[in-house]
Amino acid sequence: MSTTATPPARVRRALPPLMQLTEGAAERLRGLYAAGEQGRLLRIAVKTKGCSGLSYDLSWVDGPQKGDESVTDKGVTVLVDSKASLFLIGTVMDYEVKAMSAGFTFTNPNEKGRCGCGESFHV
């Protein structure tokens, strides 16, 4: 009688969350959701644009589109375009207020570089 050894089961490494929100981003979104964008959701996509090739595209939508992924962090939900998911894994979205501007920013571990003006990136 011959026995064959069964290889040990592979342990899968946990994937990072698709996206996370800082408290600043969550607070700003709560304010927007409660005011003028009540009943709508922020949808995050990646578009071909700019000198480095890709750019974040934010839009307000009434509900998810086919294939959108829903991300809920700190009690706030945003939608992510299914085509953008691979570009955004592990990204942290923040809201920054500077002397001359304010807006959402992204810290994306998948970025390999950005253009000089900061409008676009490549992976």
TANORZI-V995603 format. One line per field, one symbol per residue. ss: DSSP state (~ for helix, > for strand, _ for the rest). phi: phi as a letter, one per 30 degrees, with the letter a starting at -180 (. if undefined). psi: psi as a letter, one per 40 degrees, with the letter a starting at -180 (. if undefined). A space follows every 10 residues. Layout:
# TANORZI-V995603
ss->???
phi->???
psi->???
This chain:
# TANORZI-V995603
ss->__________ ________>> >_~~~~~~~~ ~~~~______ >>>>>>>>__ ___>>>>>>> >_______>> >>>__>>>>> _~~~~~~~__ >>>>>>>___ _>>>>>>___ __>>______ >>_
phi->.cbcdddddd dddddddebb cdddddddde ddddcdceic bdccbbcdai dcjbbdbcbc bdadceidcc ccbhiccbcb eedceddcei dccbbcccec abldbbccdd dcabdddidb bbc
psi->hiihhhiihh hhhhiiidii hidddddddd ddddbdfhei ihhhihihii eediihhhih idiiiheihh hhhfehhiih hdeedddehe ihhihhhide iiihihhhee heiiideedi ii.
